[in-house]
């Protein structure tokens, strides 16, 4: 790997982990009182739980697409968003957060292990680089929404 490639990988990892000038997903979800996880503020279509679960599903889908030619993506949009506004229990909440972290780490391992510029053979022009940018962009977008919901609920710093 040349220096430029290593620098790019390191920067992509920073994007995927979030932070820098913005709150990380971990920051956005940490310390959220359990009773607020399923609250939908007035005129908004989703709760923090639904956003977190959507992040998990979408990131999982992009990871699986990137490495598995037989992967079948969930049906858009129905299977990308949970119908219930609240998690079933603390175990469901914790499992979602854990899976987000595990899948992100697995994608980072994928970034480090192959040619990020090569088209994914079973795709239609996507590369690991594109998937990394899409995951980072998608997660940052919804992390900002979580922060906004927490502000509306009076539960942000």
C-alpha positions as CSV (number, residue, x, y, z in Angstrom):
1,X,0.0,0.0,0.0
2,X,1.4,3.4,-0.9
3,X,1.4,6.4,1.4
4,X,-1.6,8.1,-0.3
5,X,-3.6,4.9,-0.1
6,X,-2.8,4.5,3.6
7,X,-3.8,8.2,4.2
8,X,-7.1,7.7,2.4
9,X,-7.9,4.5,4.4
10,X,-7.1,6.4,7.7
11,X,-9.4,9.3,6.7
12,X,-12.2,6.9,5.7
13,X,-11.9,5.2,9.1
14,X,-12.2,8.6,10.8
15,X,-15.3,9.3,8.7
16,X,-16.9,6.0,9.6
17,X,-16.1,6.4,13.3
18,X,-17.5,9.9,13.2
19,X,-16.5,12.8,15.3
20,X,-14.1,15.5,14.4
21,X,-16.3,18.6,14.1
22,X,-19.5,16.7,14.9
23,X,-20.9,14.4,17.6
24,X,-20.3,10.8,17.0
25,X,-23.2,8.3,16.9
26,X,-21.9,7.0,20.3
27,X,-22.2,10.5,21.7
28,X,-25.6,11.0,20.2
29,X,-26.9,7.8,21.9
30,X,-25.0,7.9,25.1
31,X,-26.9,8.8,28.3
32,X,-30.3,8.9,26.6
33,X,-32.9,8.1,29.2
34,X,-34.7,4.8,28.3
35,X,-38.1,6.5,28.5
36,X,-37.1,8.8,25.6
37,X,-36.0,6.2,23.2
38,X,-39.4,5.8,21.6
39,X,-40.8,9.3,21.9
40,X,-41.8,10.9,18.6
41,X,-41.7,14.7,19.0
42,X,-44.7,16.6,17.5
43,X,-44.8,16.6,13.7
44,X,-41.8,14.2,13.3
45,X,-42.2,10.7,11.8
46,X,-39.7,8.8,13.9
47,X,-38.2,8.2,17.3
48,X,-34.6,7.9,18.3
49,X,-35.1,4.1,18.5
50,X,-36.4,4.1,14.9
51,X,-33.4,6.1,13.7
52,X,-30.9,3.9,15.5
53,X,-32.5,0.7,14.2
54,X,-32.6,2.2,10.7
55,X,-28.9,3.0,10.9
56,X,-28.2,-0.6,11.9
57,X,-30.2,-2.0,9.1
58,X,-28.8,0.2,6.4
59,X,-25.2,-0.2,7.5
60,X,-25.6,-3.9,7.8
61,X,-27.1,-4.0,4.2
62,X,-24.2,-2.0,2.8
63,X,-21.6,-4.2,4.6
64,X,-23.3,-7.4,3.4
65,X,-23.6,-6.1,-0.2
66,X,-19.9,-5.2,-0.1
67,X,-18.8,-8.7,0.7
68,X,-21.5,-11.2,-0.3
69,X,-22.7,-11.7,-3.9
70,X,-25.7,-13.6,-2.6
71,X,-26.9,-10.9,-0.3
72,X,-30.5,-9.8,-0.7
73,X,-31.1,-6.3,0.5
74,X,-34.2,-5.5,2.5
75,X,-37.2,-4.2,0.7
76,X,-37.2,-0.3,0.5
77,X,-38.5,1.4,2.5
78,X,-40.6,-1.0,4.6
79,X,-37.8,-3.3,5.8
80,X,-35.3,-0.5,6.5
81,X,-37.4,1.2,9.2
82,X,-38.9,-0.5,12.3
83,X,-42.6,-0.1,12.7
84,X,-42.5,0.1,16.5
85,X,-41.4,3.5,17.8
86,X,-39.9,1.9,20.9
87,X,-37.5,-1.0,21.4
88,X,-39.1,-4.1,22.9
89,X,-36.7,-3.8,25.9
90,X,-33.2,-2.8,27.0
91,X,-31.8,-5.9,25.4
92,X,-33.2,-4.9,22.0
93,X,-31.7,-1.4,22.4
94,X,-28.3,-2.7,23.5
95,X,-28.3,-5.3,20.7
96,X,-28.9,-2.7,18.1
97,X,-26.1,-0.5,19.4
98,X,-23.7,-3.4,19.6
99,X,-24.5,-4.5,16.1
100,X,-23.9,-1.0,14.7
101,X,-20.5,-1.1,16.3
102,X,-19.7,-4.6,15.2
103,X,-20.7,-4.0,11.6
104,X,-18.8,-0.8,11.5
105,X,-15.6,-2.6,12.7
106,X,-16.2,-5.4,10.1
107,X,-16.5,-2.8,7.4
108,X,-13.3,-1.1,8.5
109,X,-11.5,-4.5,8.3
110,X,-12.9,-4.8,4.8
111,X,-11.5,-1.4,3.9
112,X,-8.0,-2.4,5.2
113,X,-8.0,-5.7,3.3
114,X,-8.7,-5.1,-0.3
115,X,-8.7,-2.8,-3.3
116,X,-11.2,-0.1,-2.4
117,X,-11.3,1.3,-5.9
118,X,-12.2,-1.9,-7.7
119,X,-15.8,-2.3,-8.7
120,X,-17.7,-4.8,-6.5
121,X,-18.1,-7.8,-9.0
122,X,-21.8,-8.3,-8.2
123,X,-22.7,-4.6,-8.1
124,X,-23.4,-2.1,-10.9
125,X,-20.5,0.2,-10.5
126,X,-20.2,0.4,-6.7
127,X,-16.8,0.1,-5.0
128,X,-15.7,-0.4,-1.4
129,X,-14.7,3.3,-1.4
130,X,-18.2,4.3,-2.5
131,X,-19.8,2.1,0.1
132,X,-17.5,3.6,2.8
133,X,-18.5,7.1,1.8
134,X,-22.2,6.2,1.7
135,X,-22.1,4.6,5.2
136,X,-20.3,7.6,6.6
137,X,-22.7,10.0,5.0
138,X,-25.8,8.1,5.9
139,X,-24.8,7.6,9.5
140,X,-23.8,11.3,9.9
141,X,-27.1,12.4,8.5
142,X,-29.1,10.3,10.9
143,X,-26.8,11.1,13.8
144,X,-27.6,14.7,13.3
145,X,-31.3,13.9,13.4
146,X,-30.8,12.0,16.7
147,X,-29.0,15.0,18.2
148,X,-31.9,17.3,17.0
149,X,-34.5,14.9,18.5
150,X,-32.6,14.9,21.8
151,X,-32.6,18.7,21.7
152,X,-36.3,18.8,21.1
153,X,-36.8,16.3,24.0
154,X,-34.6,18.4,26.3
155,X,-32.0,15.6,26.6
156,X,-28.9,17.0,24.9
157,X,-25.9,18.6,26.4
